[in-house]
């Protein structure tokens, strides 16, 4: 399974709910710390996004966000192999969100699986703009995905 940005939020939520359904997951710049990000109006885009996600400073939205926010719902269970990416210059999903999520997943993962974090030190939310760097990243993702289904690499 794969998703990015807000799609990474959906992916993170389903991985918390039913990790057993997936051989592996790729999360590109995932928006996974909804509670903290949406609570901080100094972060770019936060106040604009309240219409979509809700303002957790209001109790009704706080309670709702708490039910699905991937970071807040990581628990001790068997997670699949995961490849998570972040961009140092991402102005939509701070690099610290995926980093915190990966750290928490590694702490609570009870399976013998790998949770990888790749931070691109030169890119933002949309990844590499140089096509050869893009192709290299895509090749790594395909290799990771194939390994998750038993076709070589880390997930055998």
trRosetta pair geometry for C-beta under 8 A, 3 or more apart (Angstrom, degrees):
i j d omega theta_ij theta_ji phi_ij phi_ji
1 11 5.8 166 132 -133 114 106
1 14 7.3 -97 157 88 167 132
1 15 7.8 -165 73 -67 138 95
1 22 5.1 -64 4 -120 114 130
1 24 7.7 -177 28 95 64 49
1 25 5.0 -16 68 -112 88 84
1 26 7.7 -168 96 29 46 65
2 11 7.1 -34 177 -99 14 151
2 25 6.9 162 -83 -163 47 58
2 26 4.2 -4 -113 62 98 99
2 27 7.4 -163 -148 -72 57 36
2 28 7.4 40 -178 -10 96 98
2 141 8.0 61 -116 -176 141 124
2 145 7.8 -35 -57 -94 122 125
3 7 3.3 -141 -168 139 100 92
3 8 4.7 178 109 -74 92 42
3 9 7.8 -99 127 34 134 44
3 10 5.7 -129 -162 64 169 96
3 11 3.8 -177 33 -30 127 125
3 26 7.9 150 23 88 43 66
3 27 6.3 -6 68 -119 74 67
3 28 7.3 -140 113 31 34 82
3 30 7.0 70 99 -105 90 102
4 7 5.2 26 47 63 44 110
4 8 5.2 15 -137 -42 20 103
4 27 7.0 142 -95 -172 52 47
4 28 3.3 -21 -105 70 111 105
4 29 5.7 45 -165 51 93 81
4 30 6.7 -113 -139 -78 39 62
5 8 5.8 126 37 11 16 105
5 9 7.7 -33 129 -9 42 93
5 28 7.1 -22 -22 98 65 88
5 29 5.6 10 -72 96 65 99
5 30 7.0 -127 -63 -117 9 33
5 31 5.6 28 180 -18 49 105
5 92 6.6 -7 -131 120 111 135
5 93 6.2 -157 -123 -27 66 133
5 125 6.9 49 -89 -170 115 107
6 9 5.2 -36 -160 20 46 119
6 10 7.1 48 144 -15 65 95
6 31 5.4 -7 -86 33 47 135
7 10 5.5 -44 -154 33 42 113
7 11 6.4 44 147 -18 66 104
7 30 7.9 -96 85 -117 57 80
8 11 5.3 -50 -144 40 36 115
8 12 6.1 42 154 -22 66 103
8 27 4.4 93 -139 -160 106 94
8 28 6.3 -137 -68 59 123 51
8 29 6.7 -160 -13 89 156 45
8 30 2.5 -141 151 -115 137 85
8 31 5.9 126 70 22 103 59
8 32 6.4 -73 130 -53 103 92
8 93 7.8 34 56 -112 141 167
9 12 5.7 -53 -147 36 28 111
9 13 6.4 30 153 -20 63 105
9 30 6.3 158 -51 -175 48 88
9 31 4.6 -30 -53 79 109 89
9 32 6.1 -174 -102 -87 63 50
9 34 6.6 72 -134 -60 127 114
9 68 7.9 59 165 138 99 105
9 69 8.0 -51 -153 -131 101 49
9 70 6.2 -150 -146 -15 55 116
10 13 5.7 -55 -150 34 30 112
10 14 6.5 20 157 -11 66 106
11 14 6.1 -58 -146 40 31 103
11 15 6.2 32 155 -20 66 108
11 25 6.1 146 175 -163 120 124
11 27 5.7 -169 92 -98 139 97
11 30 6.7 -97 61 -118 112 131
11 70 8.0 10 86 -89 59 144
12 15 5.7 -55 -145 36 30 113
12 16 6.6 30 155 -18 63 104
12 27 6.7 58 -60 -115 89 145
12 30 5.8 123 -39 168 120 142
12 32 4.6 135 -69 -118 171 105
12 70 2.8 -10 138 -105 128 151
12 71 7.6 -4 167 -37 146 54
12 101 6.9 -62 -126 -158 137 143
13 16 5.9 -58 -156 34 31 109
13 17 6.4 22 152 -14 66 110
13 68 4.9 -2 -121 -170 130 88
13 69 7.9 -37 -87 -94 95 2
13 70 5.5 -100 -59 -74 55 84
13 73 7.2 53 -126 55 62 146
14 17 5.4 -56 -142 42 38 110
14 18 6.1 -36 -180 45 74 90
14 21 7.6 -62 160 57 106 133
15 18 7.7 -85 -124 67 18 49
15 19 5.2 47 -170 -95 64 82
15 22 6.7 -50 -106 30 83 146
15 25 5.9 -34 -86 -47 132 167
15 70 7.3 39 55 -136 103 113
15 79 6.4 44 172 -139 110 98
15 80 7.3 -109 -138 28 106 97
15 82 7.6 48 -142 -89 156 130
16 19 7.2 24 -93 -49 12 96
16 70 6.1 -175 -26 -135 127 66
16 73 4.4 67 -178 115 160 113
16 74 6.3 -104 -105 -86 111 43
16 75 7.2 88 -154 15 95 88
18 21 4.6 36 133 -7 111 117
18 22 7.9 113 113 -9 80 91
19 22 6.4 -75 -165 40 48 100
19 77 6.1 146 26 121 137 117
19 78 6.1 -174 101 95 131 63
19 79 4.9 -98 -147 -116 149 50
19 80 5.8 -170 -178 -15 91 82
20 78 7.1 61 -78 81 78 110
22 25 5.6 32 153 -55 149 96
22 80 4.6 -109 101 -6 93 157
23 80 6.0 127 147 -150 15 136
23 81 7.4 -9 147 34 59 101
23 148 4.6 124 127 152 97 96
23 149 5.3 74 120 -84 160 65
23 155 7.2 92 164 162 93 148
24 80 5.2 -149 -92 148 33 120
24 81 4.3 -25 -113 72 96 96
24 82 6.8 175 -164 -80 69 40
24 83 7.6 29 173 -2 110 91
24 144 7.0 -176 167 147 147 86
24 145 6.3 -177 89 -126 136 51
24 147 7.7 92 -69 84 161 73
24 148 2.7 -64 -19 -135 142 153
24 149 7.3 -99 10 -39 117 67
24 155 6.2 -66 -71 -91 125 162
25 80 5.8 111 -7 79 94 117
25 81 7.5 170 26 91 64 54
25 82 4.8 -12 67 -113 94 84
25 83 7.5 -165 98 32 53 63
26 82 7.5 165 -86 -160 31 60
26 83 4.8 -10 -115 65 77 102
26 84 7.9 177 -160 -78 44 37
26 85 7.9 19 -178 -9 85 102
26 141 5.7 60 -132 -151 153 105
26 144 6.8 115 -85 96 110 130
26 145 6.6 -44 -35 -73 127 99
27 30 4.0 -22 173 -40 115 131
27 32 7.6 31 175 -54 147 128
27 82 6.7 4 4 -171 106 108
27 83 7.3 175 28 90 64 53
27 84 4.6 -6 65 -114 105 76
27 85 7.1 -169 96 23 58 68
27 98 7.0 173 112 -124 116 113
28 85 5.0 -6 -128 51 57 119
28 127 7.2 -40 -163 -62 123 118
29 85 6.0 -42 -41 97 60 88
29 86 6.0 109 -104 -118 66 45
29 87 5.9 -18 -89 3 122 96
29 90 5.7 174 -138 -120 129 153
29 92 7.4 66 154 78 131 104
29 93 4.7 138 169 61 92 134
29 98 6.8 -98 -131 -40 34 135
29 125 5.7 148 158 -144 169 61
29 127 7.8 -135 -21 -59 122 79
30 70 7.3 -21 147 46 128 160
30 84 6.6 -68 12 -144 118 99
30 93 6.8 167 88 -169 21 159
30 97 7.2 -139 89 122 67 113
30 98 5.7 110 46 -91 84 97
30 101 7.0 -64 83 50 119 167
31 34 6.8 66 147 -78 92 78
31 37 7.2 -89 -161 41 90 166
31 92 7.7 -65 -79 140 111 93
31 93 5.0 -121 -82 -100 71 119
31 97 6.8 -14 -133 148 38 159
32 69 7.4 104 174 180 50 71
32 70 4.0 -62 -152 68 91 125
32 71 5.0 111 138 -41 89 90
32 97 5.6 145 49 163 83 103
32 98 6.6 98 22 -90 126 53
32 101 4.4 23 102 -80 148 149
33 36 4.8 -23 155 42 110 110
33 37 5.5 115 97 -21 84 100
33 69 7.0 46 -148 -179 28 114
33 70 7.7 -73 -61 67 41 85
33 71 4.2 22 -96 -5 71 154
33 72 7.9 111 -135 -32 58 81
33 97 4.5 -140 15 -134 112 93
33 100 6.2 36 -66 73 138 134
33 101 6.7 -137 -49 -57 92 100
34 37 6.1 -68 -140 45 24 106
34 38 5.6 7 172 -6 66 119
34 53 6.2 -153 -160 -166 113 139
34 56 7.8 133 133 -50 83 133
34 65 5.2 -146 116 -165 122 111
34 68 7.6 17 27 92 154 83
34 69 4.1 -132 42 -114 107 103
34 70 7.6 104 -8 20 99 71
34 71 7.5 -179 15 26 65 103
34 72 7.7 -73 48 1 88 116
35 38 6.5 -67 -140 44 16 98
35 39 6.2 14 160 -21 58 117
35 56 5.6 110 -143 -109 65 169
35 62 7.6 66 -133 -142 98 69
35 65 5.4 144 -84 129 76 125
35 66 6.6 55 -85 -83 129 66
35 69 5.0 -9 -25 -105 94 173
35 71 7.3 -122 27 69 101 112
35 72 5.6 68 -6 -48 136 135
36 39 5.7 -62 -145 35 27 113
36 40 6.6 12 163 -13 63 113
36 71 7.6 -39 9 79 112 152
37 40 6.4 -73 -154 36 27 102
37 43 5.9 -92 -156 80 72 165
37 46 6.4 -158 158 -103 73 104
37 94 7.5 -176 -105 15 110 108
37 97 6.8 4 -58 -91 125 129
38 46 6.0 160 -127 -152 40 94
38 49 6.6 -110 -110 100 93 115
38 50 6.9 126 -160 -93 101 69
38 53 5.4 -121 -99 105 144 134
38 54 7.2 48 171 83 151 60
38 55 6.7 -161 162 -127 104 39
38 56 5.1 105 100 -4 110 108
38 65 6.7 -133 53 -122 146 159
39 56 5.0 -56 -74 69 87 120
39 57 6.4 125 -132 -54 74 83
40 43 4.7 69 101 -9 108 107
40 46 6.0 -134 85 -94 61 165
41 46 5.3 -154 -120 93 39 130
41 47 5.2 45 -140 -58 95 101
42 46 7.6 27 47 23 28 142
43 46 4.6 88 71 -38 90 122
43 94 7.2 -85 -141 -35 123 123
44 91 5.5 -17 70 175 148 94
44 92 7.7 -79 96 -91 106 41
45 48 5.2 -69 -157 49 55 114
45 49 5.5 52 149 -26 86 112
45 91 7.8 119 -14 140 119 83
45 92 6.2 19 13 -126 161 67
46 49 5.8 -69 -149 38 26 108
46 50 7.2 47 153 -44 62 87
47 50 5.8 -23 -159 -9 40 116
48 51 7.3 -44 170 14 45 103
49 52 5.3 -57 -164 42 65 109
49 53 5.4 16 151 14 97 111
50 53 6.6 -75 -124 60 27 78
50 54 6.4 -5 -165 175 64 11
50 55 4.4 13 -142 -63 119 88
53 61 7.7 91 132 -167 65 120
53 65 6.8 56 168 -99 97 115
54 58 7.1 -108 176 59 95 111
54 60 7.6 -114 -163 101 137 81
54 61 3.1 -171 156 -136 125 124
54 64 6.4 56 43 68 167 126
54 65 6.3 -148 72 -50 119 108
55 58 5.0 71 84 5 94 102
55 61 5.5 104 62 61 43 159
56 61 5.3 -121 -89 112 41 100
56 62 4.4 92 -163 -92 75 71
56 65 5.2 -62 -91 32 109 151
57 61 7.9 10 42 66 42 119
57 62 7.3 110 -48 -59 7 110
58 61 4.8 63 73 19 94 107
58 62 6.7 -170 84 -16 42 90
59 62 5.4 -55 -141 35 31 117
59 63 6.3 30 162 -19 67 105
60 63 6.2 -55 -152 34 26 109
60 64 6.6 21 152 -14 61 110
61 64 5.6 -57 -144 41 35 110
61 65 5.9 34 159 -19 71 107
62 65 6.1 -57 -143 38 24 107
62 66 6.3 30 156 -25 60 110
63 66 5.8 -56 -152 30 27 117
63 67 7.3 32 151 -27 59 101
64 67 5.9 -53 -164 19 36 113
64 68 7.6 -10 158 12 65 103
65 68 6.9 -86 -158 50 35 83
65 69 5.3 40 162 -44 80 113
65 72 7.9 83 133 24 80 152
66 69 6.3 -36 -115 16 25 114
66 72 5.8 -101 -143 133 60 154
67 73 7.8 35 170 -74 26 130
68 73 7.1 -48 -160 -20 17 146
69 72 4.1 49 85 23 112 114
69 73 6.3 147 77 -10 58 97
70 73 6.2 -80 -143 46 25 98
70 74 7.0 46 161 -49 65 86
70 101 6.4 22 116 -132 113 128
71 74 6.4 -32 -159 -9 32 110
71 97 7.5 -103 -57 -162 137 79
71 100 6.4 22 -131 111 130 110
71 101 5.2 -98 -93 -94 89 87
71 104 6.5 101 -152 37 74 157
74 101 7.3 161 -50 -153 139 70
74 104 4.7 115 73 133 160 116
74 105 5.8 -112 -137 -80 137 61
74 108 5.4 144 152 44 99 149
75 108 6.0 -161 154 -179 16 144
76 108 4.8 -120 -82 -163 52 88
76 110 5.6 66 -179 -43 80 116
77 108 7.2 15 22 146 59 102
77 109 7.7 -40 78 -126 47 44
77 110 6.0 -80 -179 21 9 112
78 109 7.1 62 -136 -166 33 71
78 110 5.3 -71 -71 73 64 88
78 111 3.6 86 -148 -54 85 108
78 113 7.4 101 -172 -2 78 123
79 82 6.6 -28 147 -23 117 122
79 105 5.8 -42 29 -165 173 104
79 108 7.9 77 -19 97 122 86
79 109 4.6 -74 29 -117 109 103
79 111 5.9 -146 47 28 48 121
79 113 6.2 -132 91 65 70 137
79 115 6.8 26 101 -72 134 118
80 111 7.4 -7 -86 76 27 162
80 113 5.8 -158 -176 -155 26 164
80 148 7.1 54 167 -152 115 118
81 113 4.7 -134 -69 -170 60 107
81 114 5.1 22 -132 53 90 79
81 115 7.5 -164 -154 -74 42 47
81 144 7.6 -162 138 -180 122 92
81 147 7.5 -97 127 105 167 99
81 148 5.0 -150 64 -107 128 97
81 154 6.6 142 -136 102 141 112
81 155 4.7 -80 -28 -94 158 118
82 102 7.8 -160 101 -115 125 86
82 105 6.9 -37 44 150 151 159
82 113 7.5 73 -2 137 75 120
82 114 7.4 -151 40 103 56 59
82 115 4.7 12 55 -124 106 73
82 116 6.7 -164 98 31 60 67
83 116 4.9 -8 -114 65 64 113
83 118 6.8 6 -174 0 90 114
83 140 8.0 169 -158 134 152 96
83 141 6.6 -176 100 -120 154 71
83 144 4.8 31 -43 162 146 164
84 98 4.9 174 158 -170 118 114
84 101 6.9 -164 -150 88 161 114
84 102 5.3 -152 54 -74 148 113
84 115 7.1 14 -2 180 115 83
84 116 6.7 174 26 89 70 57
84 117 5.2 -24 74 -106 101 66
84 118 7.2 167 85 24 48 69
85 98 7.0 -52 89 -171 26 170
85 117 7.8 147 -95 -162 26 52
85 118 5.0 -26 -108 72 75 95
85 119 7.5 150 -163 -90 56 32
85 120 6.8 22 -171 -15 104 100
85 127 7.5 17 141 -100 147 100
85 137 7.9 55 -110 -162 149 123
86 90 6.7 -105 -175 1 70 141
86 93 7.4 -120 -132 113 82 104
86 95 4.1 105 157 -138 127 74
86 97 7.5 163 -114 61 121 75
86 98 4.2 -159 -67 51 112 134
86 99 6.3 -35 -19 -41 165 84
86 117 7.0 1 5 -171 110 96
86 118 7.5 170 26 89 67 48
86 119 4.7 -21 70 -111 100 77
86 120 7.2 -166 91 22 47 71
87 90 4.0 114 70 -48 99 100
87 95 6.4 -127 76 -82 33 98
87 119 7.4 157 -95 -162 16 64
87 120 5.0 -20 -111 62 69 103
87 123 4.2 -86 -134 100 117 82
87 124 4.9 123 131 -156 144 11
87 125 6.1 -135 44 -63 141 26
87 127 6.7 -137 -73 -90 128 39
88 95 5.4 1 -106 -54 40 151
88 119 6.2 77 -58 169 83 104
88 120 6.7 -124 -2 93 84 55
88 121 5.0 38 -16 -137 142 43
88 122 7.2 46 37 -25 117 17
88 123 7.2 104 32 55 76 48
89 122 7.6 -20 5 170 120 23
89 123 6.4 -149 45 120 100 22
89 124 4.3 -63 100 -81 89 81
90 93 5.3 -33 144 65 138 65
90 94 6.5 179 85 -105 102 20
90 95 6.1 135 32 -54 112 73
90 123 7.6 28 -60 118 81 71
90 124 4.9 136 -90 -167 46 59
90 125 4.5 104 -139 -69 88 66
91 124 6.2 -10 0 -158 80 121
91 125 6.5 -74 42 -30 63 115
92 124 8.0 89 11 164 89 96
92 125 4.5 46 26 -96 116 143
93 97 5.4 -90 -179 46 88 142
93 98 7.2 65 144 -28 119 97
93 125 6.5 112 24 -115 86 96
94 97 5.3 112 68 -15 77 95
95 98 6.7 -58 -165 42 45 99
95 99 6.1 43 145 -19 73 117
95 119 5.8 60 -158 -135 124 115
96 99 5.2 -63 -143 45 37 116
96 100 5.8 40 159 -24 74 104
97 100 6.1 -54 -146 34 25 106
97 101 6.4 22 156 -17 61 110
98 101 5.5 -58 -145 39 33 114
98 102 6.1 35 157 -21 69 105
98 117 6.5 147 137 -136 103 104
98 119 8.0 167 84 -87 123 85
99 102 5.9 -53 -147 35 28 110
99 103 6.5 29 154 -19 62 106
99 117 6.2 82 -108 -160 61 152
99 119 7.2 12 -74 -72 107 125
100 103 5.7 -56 -151 36 31 112
100 104 6.4 26 154 -15 66 107
101 104 5.9 -59 -150 39 30 107
101 105 6.2 31 153 -20 66 107
102 105 5.6 -53 -143 37 31 113
102 106 6.2 32 157 -20 65 105
102 115 5.6 169 -151 143 82 114
102 116 7.9 -62 -140 109 132 17
102 117 4.4 -8 -105 -66 177 120
103 106 5.9 -55 -149 35 28 111
103 107 6.5 29 153 -20 62 107
104 107 5.6 -54 -149 34 33 114
104 108 6.3 4 162 3 67 113
105 108 6.4 -75 -143 50 26 92
105 109 5.6 39 163 -45 69 109
105 115 4.9 174 110 -139 123 165
106 109 6.0 -39 -129 14 24 116
106 115 5.2 -140 -72 59 80 131
109 113 6.4 -106 175 57 135 95
109 115 6.3 -177 -35 -25 156 129
113 155 7.3 19 -138 -120 86 89
114 154 5.2 -32 10 154 152 140
114 155 7.2 -114 26 -77 109 77
116 144 7.5 -112 38 -126 146 138
118 140 7.7 104 -86 125 167 147
120 123 4.1 1 116 31 133 110
120 127 6.7 97 14 -142 166 60
120 128 6.6 -130 -154 -60 151 84
120 137 7.8 -15 -82 -95 129 138
122 128 7.3 45 88 -110 105 79
123 126 7.3 -118 -180 73 109 57
123 127 5.3 3 171 -165 154 25
123 128 5.3 -84 -80 -73 139 47
123 129 7.2 167 -117 -14 98 77
124 127 8.0 -73 68 -15 49 18
126 129 7.4 57 98 -75 111 80
127 134 6.6 93 128 -111 119 86
127 137 6.7 -160 -170 92 126 167
128 133 3.7 -139 -170 108 151 114
128 134 4.7 -157 81 -66 111 67
128 137 6.0 165 7 -7 129 139
129 133 7.8 29 53 59 39 124
129 134 7.7 -22 -173 -49 3 113
130 133 4.2 69 77 13 104 110
130 134 6.7 -174 89 -13 51 85
131 134 5.2 -53 -147 36 36 117
131 135 6.3 38 154 -21 69 101
132 135 5.6 -45 -144 34 35 112
132 136 6.4 40 153 -21 63 103
133 136 5.6 -51 -148 35 33 115
133 137 6.4 33 153 -17 64 105
134 137 5.8 -58 -152 38 30 110
134 138 6.3 29 152 -19 66 107
135 138 5.6 -53 -144 38 32 112
135 139 6.3 36 154 -22 65 104
136 139 5.8 -52 -150 33 29 113
136 140 6.7 30 151 -18 62 103
137 140 5.7 -53 -151 34 34 111
137 141 6.4 33 152 -18 66 105
138 141 5.6 -54 -149 36 34 112
138 142 6.3 33 153 -18 67 104
139 142 5.7 -52 -146 37 31 110
139 143 6.3 35 153 -20 64 106
140 143 5.6 -54 -147 37 31 114
140 144 6.3 33 153 -20 64 105
141 144 5.6 -52 -148 36 31 112
141 145 6.2 31 154 -20 65 107
142 145 5.6 -54 -145 37 31 112
142 146 6.3 31 156 -18 65 105
143 146 5.9 -55 -147 37 28 109
143 147 6.4 28 154 -20 62 107
143 152 7.7 -65 -162 95 79 111
143 153 6.1 136 162 -76 86 144
144 147 5.7 -59 -152 35 30 111
144 148 6.6 35 150 -27 64 103
144 153 6.8 -158 -111 160 36 161
144 154 7.5 -7 -132 31 71 115
145 148 5.6 -51 -155 25 33 115
145 149 7.2 11 155 -1 63 103
146 149 6.3 -69 -155 45 35 96
146 151 4.1 -71 173 74 93 120
146 152 6.3 10 121 49 109 92
146 153 6.8 108 89 8 85 131
147 150 7.7 72 -172 -58 34 9
147 151 6.5 -101 -81 67 32 65
147 152 5.5 -75 -96 92 79 56
147 153 2.7 -66 -99 71 134 127
147 154 5.2 63 153 38 145 66
147 155 4.4 122 138 23 84 97
147 156 7.1 -71 -165 -42 83 72
148 155 4.5 56 -102 33 39 172
149 155 7.6 48 0 95 25 135
150 155 6.9 -93 -69 105 44 95
150 156 6.1 89 -134 -119 62 62
152 156 7.2 -14 -137 -64 14 112
153 156 7.1 155 73 -32 47 91
